[in-house]
Amino acid sequence: MIGQALNRVDGPLKVTGGATYAYEFRDGDQPLYGFVVGATIGRGRITGIDTTRVESSPGVHLVLTHQNAPAQGARDLSVPFEYWRAYPTLSSPDVHHHGEPVALVVAATFEQARTAANLVDVEYAAEQGSYDFAACQDQAYAPESLIFGIPADTAVGDVDAGLRTAEVQVDEWYTTPYEFSQPMEPPACLVVPDGDDLVVYTSCQIVDAARASIAATLELDPERVHVVTQYVGGGFGSKLRIHGETILAAMAARALQRPVKVALTRQQMFSSVSVRPTSSQRVRLGAERDGRLVAIAHEVTMHTNRHVEFIEPTATATRSLYAAPNRLTSTRLVPLDVLRGEDVRAPGEAPGLLVVESAVDELAHALGMDPVELRIRNEPTVDPERGVPYSDRHLVECLRDGADRFGWERRLPEPARRRDGRWLVGYGVAAAIRVHLQGPTKAAVRLGPDGIAVVESDMTDIGTGTYTILTQVAAEGLGLPPDRVRVELGRSEFPPSVGSGGSWGAGNSSTAVHHACTALREKLLAAASSDVRSPLHGLDTAGAVFSGGSVSIDGASEALGEIVTRNCPEGLEAEGETVLLTEEPNYGAYAIHTYGAHFAEVGVDADTAEIRLRRMLGVFSVGRVLNAKTARSQLIGGMIWGVSQALAEEGVVDMRSGGFVNRDLAQYLVPVHADIPEIDAVMLDGFDDKANVLGVKGLGELGICGAGAAVANAVFNATGVRVRDFPITIEKVLPGLPLTEV
Amino acid sequence: MRPFTYERATDVPGACAAASRPGATFISGGTNLLDLMKLEIERPSHLVDISRLPLADVDELQDGALRIGAQAANSDVAADPRVRTRYPVLSQALVAGASGQLRNKASVGGNLVQRTRCPYFYDTAAGCNKRDPGSGCSAIGGFNRIHAVLGASDSCIATNPSDMAVAMSVLDAQIELLDADRSVRRVDIADFHRLPGDTPHVETVLRPGEMITAVILPPPPPGRQLYRKVRDRASYEFALVSVAAIVATDRGTISSARVAFGGVAHKPWRSADAEAALTGRPATMATYRAAAETAMRDAVGQGQNDFKIDLARRTLCRTLVQAAQAS
């Protein structure tokens, strides 16, 4: 059952509209609708808000501003993870970035709220903000440490000395732009007051974090906050925490004692949620003529909002990727008055590998060496910075298998040599590595007298397939057909999890469900073997087999439902859990990652420099696969985002206002169907016994890791033009193209 | 979105009368207008829905021209066998525009009056002379990668986003207009859209209440027709640069040529200079380059859009090569 390409169990509900998303719930009275008003300056102070025009606008019930918002809890830095911290909103007249909420207008209809929102007159005392990342590099500072206490900087050996002795060197600067998560479903919620309690239907990735953040902000007992997140239309990091929309709806619902809904518009999603920080990265590589690296240095500078520090761990993948005796990674932050950074899919690896794997391609070109071979020559035997063994590293297999399947041998090493009509055609390769993490997650499995197992966890399914994989894990764990398993997720009353994010959701929750099933099997066997009415009475349970809804020992068999009916008609339940990786010895003793190799073929129009993907393949090593279909979909989705990162995405800040200019999906470009002709993801058979009992590792982010670099390297192979300022767009390639000829 | 009233027009003159009232405007597919209303960039108090008026037919006229009803869907016109055979440049331009869903909904008349996609036009917190006359142009000195390189002014550097209109430009289309007083006039497409000057909010010669009822395509000129659109992604993006060309050759010499650019100006940019530089000259790259130089002689970049000038030259040259090869 585990591993099969089972169709999504929630698929029929989703395609028929039967799956209820946060904004679509109806609970209690007719809801009111809130519309957020965003700041039109990037830095400064609100000196006055005139709401008289709003209050006389039809249907308006409430205008919340910093003048009448309730007191709120502050961000408590002793709470270890940002997503659980308070998110005070409208808590002061200070403006920390363009688009920050300055008011919420609540009205009887969405249209009335939106119309009235335009009538809020806000006066500002604007100050000169810092918006220009490139111009503020002199203000860079070193953060204390990264998430989980990982050091911000590392050094092994002597990089400068290594580079001096290296026969071939690469020393280049790269930049990556602001990028946005932009899920299909916007941040959206319905908050329903229920006595002193709040029921919060919200679109989030971590229910426990949402509950904690709402409670901390509104200074409530977390037990009074009930979060419901049954379905999520994509998160990609932007919903790891709740933002202003949920806090504002909750404040309004409490003030009015009415249900209040708030959703952001697409434009607001570019100004008041979060962004992947922009970066400047220097990569220095030194190698011997045979390709062996003697030095690797990856120095990263990224923006952070001045008031809320966020550090994307962009240099960390480099610490484990290739062998080299002399190594250095560093992390610096430039404080700006720009939207706050938060995690976006594959935080760290996505911008880091885009750059490092471009630099490795530059080195291969400088060496005159095949870039697949160069990577294989630098395969480490142990993690080169931590000195610990890898749990299950198959990067070389991914590279070899991918090269074989892709037809890599047809690549012409000399750039700009392959033509197909007006297209310059190039091939590119890049490696993928993504750290595997584990966090505390609980799940309960209850078997009813009807023989149906119900799995409960506050874990979320953000479109990734959690409902489906947990159905499979529970079905296998209890020997049930999948239609006898029901998975219930996304309620704060269920056992807590760390949700979906960091590629750890599947590993955490499937392991917890597996443990719960193991415990439940023990309970069932104990009940049956001690029950004189059971055909299994007195038998040795060591050889018990669970299959088809029954348990058998030496030819004797009984249906699970009957054991439950007789012994505990209210149902038999067991819990399973995982713990934080710092409490799990394997995570200290081994370097646990997933791996992959991307191969891309692009065409570049010889006249216009239009760049189009022609085909792409990824081969991945992810441990054991839980569901071949949902896993492949996730990997392909990540790869497409890599294409997007290389060729399309760029949030542009207006240096005068500090706001993002291209605030819709017609102007913030991502690939459309026509941009992705042929793409495939292949997963190697695997089982990482160091990761967890199921041998499963996360793969939600692996697909994007390095994918953009394969595309960028293919553009270089096609044209001979190396663009180090992402994304690679027409104007950056055009000057390097030869003059058009007949 | 401001509250508004709505009526579905039942006859053409009545629709014009209704739309000439203050605050009233026509709506057809609504693919652009509704977005603008949500942002309160357009704030009509009354909508006159003309999408179901009997103006969607494509008819052949006695003089060999084709009359395209203004309410015909973009997708229907693109698929019309007469358009595909005799006016392929128009069919190509239409299918290069927007997305399948939008083309199904958008009308020919609406396409002609769609507003610019300058991001500052859509950002009500930014200055924009087109949206709010006298408030300045934030695109100048701002993010202006997609902006005009020809015919712009100190007041506005926005571009016209239409592909269809660029093709109509080389087809010498005429726009048929019906006024509220029931008078009919025809305007050459070259005269229909205006350059920004110091009144960028006035984009066409349409009068209040005047309705686009049809587009008339004269019999096609000889030669091969081509539309080439250049953009960052393969679909659903406005042109960075586009070229519509009709080229006829006779024993290696260009006997006639029509050329227009999209994405470079506040209106479809027909280049008489380029046409003069092509006509009577040998069909060679040297000729095309000379024509491209001429066409872009007065082009001025804003910094981020400088590349469009060279891109337009290159796109023209390649389009001419292809058109001349097959003509």
Chai-1 contact restraints between the chains, C-beta under 6 A:
chainA,res_idxA,chainB,res_idxB,connection_type,confidence,min_distance_angstrom,max_distance_angstrom,comment,restraint_id
A,T40,B,A125,contact,1.0,0.0,6.0,A-B,restraint_1
A,E111,B,M1,contact,1.0,0.0,6.0,A-B,restraint_2
A,T115,B,R2,contact,1.0,0.0,6.0,A-B,restraint_3
A,N118,B,E40,contact,1.0,0.0,6.0,A-B,restraint_4
A,D607,B,R314,contact,1.0,0.0,6.0,A-B,restraint_5
A,D607,B,R318,contact,1.0,0.0,6.0,A-B,restraint_6
A,T608,B,V230,contact,1.0,0.0,6.0,A-B,restraint_7
A,T608,B,T315,contact,1.0,0.0,6.0,A-B,restraint_8
A,V652,B,F143,contact,1.0,0.0,6.0,A-B,restraint_9
A,D654,B,G142,contact,1.0,0.0,6.0,A-B,restraint_10
A,V661,B,P119,contact,1.0,0.0,6.0,A-B,restraint_11
A,V661,B,F143,contact,1.0,0.0,6.0,A-B,restraint_12
A,N662,B,P119,contact,1.0,0.0,6.0,A-B,restraint_13
A,Q667,B,P119,contact,1.0,0.0,6.0,A-B,restraint_14
A,L669,B,D232,contact,1.0,0.0,6.0,A-B,restraint_15
A,L669,B,R233,contact,1.0,0.0,6.0,A-B,restraint_16
A,V672,B,R233,contact,1.0,0.0,6.0,A-B,restraint_17
A,V672,B,S235,contact,1.0,0.0,6.0,A-B,restraint_18
A,V672,B,Y236,contact,1.0,0.0,6.0,A-B,restraint_19
A,A674,B,A234,contact,1.0,0.0,6.0,A-B,restraint_20
A,A674,B,S235,contact,1.0,0.0,6.0,A-B,restraint_21
A,D675,B,R233,contact,1.0,0.0,6.0,A-B,restraint_22
A,D675,B,A234,contact,1.0,0.0,6.0,A-B,restraint_23
A,E731,B,F307,contact,1.0,0.0,6.0,A-B,restraint_24
A,L734,B,F307,contact,1.0,0.0,6.0,A-B,restraint_25
A,T740,B,R314,contact,1.0,0.0,6.0,A-B,restraint_26
A,T740,B,C317,contact,1.0,0.0,6.0,A-B,restraint_27
A,V742,B,M285,contact,1.0,0.0,6.0,A-B,restraint_28
A,V742,B,V321,contact,1.0,0.0,6.0,A-B,restraint_29
